[in-house]
Amino acid sequence: MLDVNSSMPVSDDHESVLLSVVFPALYSLLFAGGLVLNCLAAWIFFKIRTRSSFILYLKNITVADFLMILTFPLLVVTEADQGPWQLHAVVCRYSAVIFYTSMYIGIIFLGLVSLDRFLKIVRPFGHSCLYNYSFTRVLSAGVWVFMISLSLPNTILTNQPLNASDPKDCMALKSELGKQWHTAVSSINIFIFAAVLVTLLICYVSIYLHVHRSNAKFVSSTKGGGPQAKQNISVVLVVFFVCFVPYHLCRIPYTRSQVNEKVDEDVKYQLMYVKKVVLFLSSCNVCLDPIIYFLMCKSFTRRLKAQLGMKRMHNLSESRTIQKSQVRRFREYPAPV
Ligand SMILES: Nc1ncnc2c1ncn2[C@@H]1O[C@H](COP(=O)(O)OP(=O)(O)O)[C@@H](O)[C@H]1O
């Protein structure tokens, strides 16, 4: 059954409540939480002046998360069906494009973080340009330039006249070339996601085995650092699986349904509905990334504790750590940065 004002079928009551009430409420919470956590992270990172590639990647993730967070208010207003209908076009042309671009920039930097951990832990004396800080700065800039260039046509080619009868349909605002570009960008980004996922899995299996072997060799009878280290390393994988895997499983059929007119309207609606749910999971990334910084980056944790007035407590526990450090030397993974 179709809504008179839209090409989308009329939803069940609970579905429309979810779309127009629950989602805006959840995105508002995410906006507030994400803003606080990322402001805190940015403040801490601002104080850490180091030539560490690892921290450079984390700083880039913070900037990408900030960009994504800035798109939430418009999303809240349009999802709640508030404001002028023309606002939907602004979402299609600008804020959704910024949202997706920042999401994929964040994904690429998560991949680089895991690659960096792999190199520093498993191959500490290797010869790769990724050990070179100047190179990783250029690489980071390259990621931004590439991803922005890829996404920009999605804005430029969303250039068709607005249609008041179905303002939410972004594809209706695109030229034929715009639809083709949208499909191509979705495919390239899905490929990027898959490549990062494989990289993450390889890096973390290698790190896991390496830590396991080191523990067995040097400190098999004591408790502590090893399991803790593996847990810290796994946090990126957990965040990645929770936030991004569901979205990408849905994105492939969804993009197909967007550009294929033969797809049944009910199927399109169901896919759109599922996409909104899994896209929310991806958005949760803005609150989960700061947890990665806290668990994986010692400089960040140290600074944060110092700034929050826990300096004395931290010094106390640090002196205890030093006493034990001779025994635990081989268990200090990931390498302090
Ligand atoms: N991976 C991406 N990178 C950049 N822009 C994207 C990406 N995916 C979608 N977009 C753009 O974001 C806007 C909204 O896309 P989408 O969420 O697929 O549509 P809808 O909101 O109709 O479900 C469109 O302009 C689209 O081209």
The ligand as a Gaussian input file, in Angstrom:
#p B3LYP/6-31G(d) Opt

LIG

0 1
 N       29.434000       6.001000       0.533000
 C       29.012000       7.229000       0.215000
 N       29.889000       8.236000       0.094000
 C       29.475000       9.481000      -0.189000
 N       28.190000       9.824000      -0.375000
 C       27.259000       8.849000      -0.275000
 C       27.616000       7.504000       0.025000
 N       26.496000       6.755000       0.079000
 C       25.473000       7.593000      -0.187000
 N       25.921000       8.851000      -0.406000
 C       25.130000      10.048000      -0.724000
 O       24.363000      10.428000       0.420000
 C       23.048000      10.814000       0.025000
 C       22.025000       9.910000       0.704000
 O       22.244000       8.592000       0.228000
 P       21.418000       7.316000       0.745000
 O       21.487000       7.238000       2.227000
 O       21.862000       6.145000      -0.039000
 O       19.945000       7.682000       0.277000
 P       18.584000       7.739000       1.084000
 O       18.737000       8.825000       2.111000
 O       17.567000       8.087000       0.011000
 O       18.411000       6.386000       1.661000
 C       23.027000      10.716000      -1.499000
 O       23.319000      11.973000      -2.059000
 C       24.120000       9.720000      -1.804000
 O       24.669000       9.885000      -3.103000

